[in-house]
Amino acid sequence: MPKPSDTLWDIAKAEVEKKENPDSNGDGMEFWEKSLFFMGNKNGGKTTIILRCLDRDETPKPTLALEYTFGRRAKGHNRPKDIAHFWELGGGTSLLDLIRIPITSDNIRTFAVILVLDLSKPNELWPTMDSLLQVTRSHVEKIITKLGKTNPKVATEIKQRMWNNVLKDHPDHELIDPFPIPLVIIGSKYDIFHEFDSEMRKIMCKTLRFVSHYYGASLVFTSKSEALLLKARVLINHLAFGFDRSKSISVDQNKPLFIPAGLDSLNQIGPPPASDSDIGKLHAHTPLDLWKKIFEKTFPPKSTVDLKDVSDPAQDPQYAEYEVDAMRAQKNQELEQYKRNASKSWKEMEFES
């Protein structure tokens, strides 16, 4: 807080230092401000998780495009409340262009991504994950590249932070490619997934463990169960409000996975779930590509066209309004009639050769 004796320049200098050092607590009374971006399968449970993290007893509603809310938490008595901004991308993979809106050069250092994957839809898992992460990573890296020209110190700091969760002496240090900003992967609807065939569960668990470890991400399985939602909340609250990070770990494929970033290893995960002869027949350029091909052999991906929602929200039945839709239908009919009349008149016209 400014002191009565502070000049205008003192206050301005403190504000600049606060922006340049967002993790600094200053006099111990500064508040923490972070941003989280939730994305993933449509109807995958993103809104439910957000409401639970914010202790809101509300019925989840379908997310239209990009939605925003926020939460406050106080770490102690007589301390200012920390703020966390929660962004949620609706529509699965159909609204990728909106990813660039919440993530900017101003908040990139305090941003984290929460990817929610519907475990009950394994055929959608890889294409959903791949599309969302690739577009997000591309956008973030463009921001970092621009910062490298305007503020090299900040760009270097972000690149160094990528490795915060991976110890320097970790055996996989040279074999992974951390996501440029903190990432948590949540496997939702575990209650349905738990009923899958054991071999299917094994393939999905090993693959998600590999992907999470490769990206330096945390991995947790959850469902509507209060106990499992609490585990997801622990990881999210660590990123949102700086609460203590859990050091517990669960890698048993017969139980919900819970693996904080940096606590897994390729040795513990094991080789891809395929025979040596099958692996030899696959032409993969990277380890990630190899796991993808093996995963998709068991779970052929749905085409991106199948995964996309109706591109025009006005045609989406969940937003139906009788009077508005009736008027729109009438106008559509008038438009089609106009097109037919215009087509006839054009055909009757004579053009000079």
C-alpha positions in Angstrom: 0.0 0.0 0.0 1.3 3.6 -0.7 2.6 5.5 2.3 1.4 9.1 2.9 5.0 10.3 2.3 5.2 8.6 -1.1 5.4 10.9 -4.1 3.6 10.3 -7.4 6.8 8.9 -8.8 7.2 6.5 -5.9 3.7 5.1 -6.5 4.3 4.9 -10.3 7.6 3.1 -9.7 5.9 0.6 -7.3 3.2 -0.1 -9.9 5.8 -0.8 -12.6 7.8 -3.1 -10.3 4.5 -4.9 -9.4 3.7 -5.5 -13.1 7.3 -6.6 -13.8 7.4 -9.0 -10.8 3.9 -10.5 -10.5 5.2 -13.3 -8.2 6.7 -10.8 -5.7 4.7 -10.1 -2.5 6.3 -6.8 -1.9 5.5 -5.8 1.6 3.5 -9.0 2.1 0.2 -7.3 1.5 0.1 -7.4 -2.3 -2.6 -9.6 -3.8 -2.0 -12.5 -6.2 -3.8 -12.3 -9.6 -3.8 -15.2 -12.0 -5.8 -16.3 -15.1 -6.9 -19.8 -16.0 -8.3 -20.9 -19.4 -10.5 -24.0 -19.5 -10.9 -25.8 -22.8 -11.8 -29.4 -23.9 -14.6 -31.6 -25.2 -18.1 -30.1 -25.5 -20.2 -31.2 -22.5 -17.0 -32.6 -20.9 -17.6 -31.0 -17.5 -15.6 -27.8 -17.6 -18.3 -25.6 -16.1 -19.0 -28.1 -13.3 -15.3 -28.1 -12.3 -15.1 -24.3 -12.4 -18.3 -23.9 -10.2 -16.9 -26.4 -7.7 -13.5 -24.6 -7.5 -15.4 -21.4 -6.8 -17.8 -23.0 -4.2 -20.8 -22.0 -6.3 -23.9 -24.2 -5.9 -25.3 -23.6 -9.3 -26.7 -25.8 -12.1 -24.1 -25.8 -15.0 -25.4 -24.2 -18.2 -24.1 -24.8 -21.7 -21.2 -22.5 -22.5 -21.8 -20.2 -25.5 -18.5 -19.3 -27.2 -16.2 -17.8 -24.6 -17.3 -17.1 -21.0 -15.6 -15.4 -18.1 -16.0 -15.4 -14.3 -13.7 -14.8 -11.4 -13.0 -15.9 -7.8 -11.4 -14.4 -4.7 -9.6 -16.1 -1.9 -7.8 -14.7 1.2 -4.7 -16.5 2.4 -5.0 -15.2 5.9 -6.6 -12.7 8.3 -6.4 -9.0 7.4 -4.9 -9.8 4.0 -6.3 -8.6 0.7 -8.1 -11.3 -1.3 -6.3 -12.9 -4.2 -8.1 -12.8 -7.6 -8.3 -15.6 -10.2 -9.8 -15.0 -13.6 -11.6 -18.1 -15.1 -12.1 -18.2 -18.9 -14.0 -21.1 -20.5 -14.0 -21.9 -24.2 -17.2 -23.6 -25.4 -17.9 -25.6 -28.5 -15.1 -28.2 -28.2 -12.8 -27.6 -31.2 -15.2 -25.4 -33.3 -14.2 -22.0 -31.9 -10.4 -22.2 -32.0 -10.1 -18.6 -33.2 -11.3 -17.4 -29.8 -8.2 -18.8 -28.0 -6.2 -15.7 -28.8 -8.7 -13.4 -26.9 -8.0 -14.2 -23.2 -4.2 -14.9 -23.6 -2.3 -11.7 -24.2 1.2 -10.3 -23.8 -0.1 -8.4 -20.7 -1.1 -11.6 -18.8 1.0 -14.3 -20.3 3.2 -14.6 -17.2 0.2 -15.3 -15.0 -1.7 -17.6 -17.3 -2.4 -21.4 -17.1 -4.3 -23.8 -19.3 -6.8 -26.5 -18.0 -7.5 -29.1 -20.7 -10.6 -31.1 -19.8 -10.9 -34.4 -21.8 -14.0 -36.6 -21.7 -12.8 -40.1 -20.9 -16.1 -41.6 -22.0 -15.3 -40.6 -25.6 -11.9 -42.1 -26.4 -12.3 -41.6 -30.2 -12.6 -37.9 -29.7 -9.8 -37.7 -27.2 -6.7 -37.3 -29.4 -8.1 -34.9 -32.0 -9.6 -32.7 -29.4 -6.4 -32.6 -27.3 -4.2 -32.1 -30.4 -6.3 -29.3 -31.9 -6.7 -27.3 -28.7 -3.1 -27.6 -27.5 -1.5 -26.9 -30.9 -3.5 -23.7 -31.5 -2.9 -22.6 -27.9 0.8 -23.3 -28.1 1.2 -21.6 -31.4 -0.5 -18.4 -30.1 1.5 -18.4 -26.9 4.8 -18.9 -28.7 4.0 -15.9 -31.0 3.4 -13.8 -27.9 6.7 -14.9 -26.5 8.5 -14.2 -29.7 7.1 -10.7 -29.8 8.1 -10.2 -26.2 11.6 -11.3 -27.1 11.9 -8.2 -29.2 10.2 -5.7 -26.8 11.0 -7.2 -23.4 13.7 -9.9 -23.7 13.9 -10.3 -19.9 10.2 -11.3 -19.6 10.5 -13.7 -22.6 13.6 -15.4 -21.0 11.8 -15.7 -17.7 8.8 -17.4 -19.3 11.0 -19.9 -21.1 12.8 -20.7 -17.9 9.6 -21.2 -16.0 8.6 -23.9 -18.5 11.1 -26.2 -16.8 10.1 -25.3 -13.2 8.3 -28.6 -12.6 11.1 -30.7 -14.1 14.2 -31.2 -12.0 17.5 -30.6 -13.8 18.6 -34.1 -12.9 15.4 -35.7 -14.1 16.2 -38.6 -16.4 13.8 -37.4 -19.1 15.0 -33.8 -19.1 16.2 -34.1 -22.7 13.3 -36.2 -24.0 10.3 -34.0 -23.2 9.0 -30.7 -24.6 7.2 -28.7 -21.8 4.2 -26.6 -22.7 5.2 -22.9 -22.7 2.7 -22.0 -19.8 1.5 -24.2 -16.9 -0.9 -27.0 -18.1 -3.2 -29.3 -16.3 -4.9 -32.2 -18.1 -8.2 -33.4 -16.5 -9.8 -36.6 -17.5 -13.5 -36.2 -16.7 -16.4 -38.7 -16.4 -14.2 -41.3 -14.7 -17.3 -43.1 -13.4 -18.1 -44.1 -17.0 -14.5 -44.7 -18.0 -14.1 -47.1 -15.0 -16.6 -49.5 -16.6 -14.5 -49.8 -19.8 -12.6 -53.0 -20.6 -9.3 -53.2 -18.7 -7.2 -53.2 -21.8 -8.9 -50.0 -23.1 -8.3 -48.4 -19.7 -4.6 -49.4 -19.8 -4.1 -47.8 -23.2 -5.8 -44.6 -22.3 -4.1 -44.3 -18.9 -0.6 -44.9 -20.4 -1.2 -42.6 -23.3 -2.5 -39.7 -21.1 0.4 -40.2 -18.7 2.9 -40.0 -21.6 1.3 -36.9 -23.1 1.1 -35.1 -19.7 4.7 -36.0 -18.9 5.9 -34.9 -22.4 4.2 -31.5 -21.9 5.3 -31.1 -18.3 1.7 -31.1 -17.3 -0.2 -32.4 -14.2 -2.8 -35.1 -14.8 -5.9 -35.9 -12.8 -9.0 -38.0 -13.4 -12.3 -36.8 -12.0 -16.1 -37.2 -12.1 -19.1 -35.8 -10.2 -17.9 -37.6 -7.1 -17.0 -35.0 -4.4 -13.8 -36.8 -3.5 -12.5 -36.7 -7.1 -13.6 -33.1 -7.7 -11.6 -32.2 -4.6 -8.4 -33.6 -6.2 -8.9 -31.6 -9.3 -9.6 -28.6 -7.2 -6.3 -29.0 -5.4 -4.3 -28.7 -8.6 -6.5 -25.8 -9.9 -6.3 -23.8 -6.6 -2.5 -24.2 -6.7 -2.4 -22.4 -10.0 -5.3 -19.9 -9.3 -4.5 -18.9 -5.7 -1.0 -20.2 -4.9 -2.2 -22.8 -2.4 0.2 -25.6 -1.5 0.8 -28.0 -4.3 -0.1 -31.6 -3.5 2.8 -34.1 -3.5 0.7 -37.2 -3.5 0.6 -39.4 -6.5 -1.6 -42.2 -7.9 -0.5 -44.1 -11.0 -2.6 -47.3 -10.7 -4.7 -47.7 -13.8 -7.5 -49.3 -11.8 -7.8 -46.1 -9.7 -8.3 -42.5 -10.7 -4.9 -41.1 -11.8 -3.4 -38.1 -9.9 0.0 -37.1 -11.0 1.3 -33.6 -10.3 3.7 -32.2 -13.0 7.3 -33.5 -12.8 6.5 -36.6 -10.6 6.2 -39.1 -13.5 8.9 -40.6 -15.7 9.1 -42.5 -19.0 10.6 -45.4 -17.1 7.5 -45.6 -14.8 5.1 -45.1 -17.8 6.7 -47.9 -19.8 6.8 -48.4 -23.6 3.8 -47.7 -25.8 1.0 -50.3 -25.5 1.9 -52.3 -28.7 4.1 -55.2 -29.8 7.7 -54.5 -31.0 6.7 -55.7 -34.5 3.7 -53.3 -34.6 5.9 -50.4 -33.4 8.5 -51.2 -36.1 5.8 -50.9 -38.8 4.7 -47.5 -37.8 6.5 -44.5 -39.3 6.6 -41.9 -36.6 8.7 -38.7 -36.6 8.6 -38.1 -32.8 7.8 -40.1 -29.6 4.5 -38.1 -29.4 3.7 -39.1 -33.0 4.4 -42.8 -32.2 2.0 -42.8 -29.2 -0.6 -41.0 -31.3 -0.5 -43.7 -34.0 -0.7 -46.5 -31.5 -3.6 -44.8 -29.6 -5.5 -44.2 -32.8 -5.1 -47.8 -33.9 -7.3 -48.8 -31.0 -9.4 -45.7 -31.0 -9.8 -44.4 -34.6 -10.4 -40.7 -34.4 -13.5 -39.0 -35.4 -12.9 -36.5 -38.2 -12.6 -32.9 -37.2 -15.8 -32.2 -39.2 -17.7 -34.6 -36.9 -16.3 -32.9 -33.8 -17.3 -29.4 -34.9 -20.5 -28.0 -33.5 -22.9 -26.1 -35.6 -20.9 -23.2 -36.9 -23.9 -20.8 -36.6 -25.1 -20.7 -33.0 -28.5 -19.6 -34.3 -28.9 -23.1 -35.7 -28.0 -24.8 -32.3 -31.1 -26.3 -30.7 -29.9 -25.5 -27.2 -30.5 -21.8 -27.9 -34.0 -22.2 -29.5 -36.5 -19.4 -29.2 -39.8 -20.0 -31.0 -40.7 -16.4 -32.0 -37.1 -15.5 -33.1 -36.7 -18.8 -35.0 -40.1 -18.4 -36.7 -39.1 -14.9 -37.9 -35.7 -16.1 -39.0 -37.3 -19.0 -41.0 -39.5 -16.6 -42.7 -36.6 -14.3 -43.7 -34.6 -17.4 -44.9 -37.6 -18.3 -47.2 -37.7 -14.7 -48.5 -33.9 -14.8 -49.1 -34.2 -18.1 -51.1 -37.0 -16.7 -53.2 -34.9 -13.6 -53.9 -32.0 -15.8 -55.0 -34.3 -17.8 -57.3 -35.7 -14.7 -58.9 -32.3 -13.1 -59.2 -31.0 -16.3 -60.8 -33.8 -16.3 -63.4 -33.2 -12.6 -64.3 -29.5 -13.2 -64.7 -30.1 -16.1 -67.0 -32.4 -14.0 -69.2 -29.8 -11.2 -69.6 -27.8 -10.9 -72.8 -24.2 -10.1 -72.3 -22.0 -8.5 -75.0 -19.4 -10.9 -76.3 
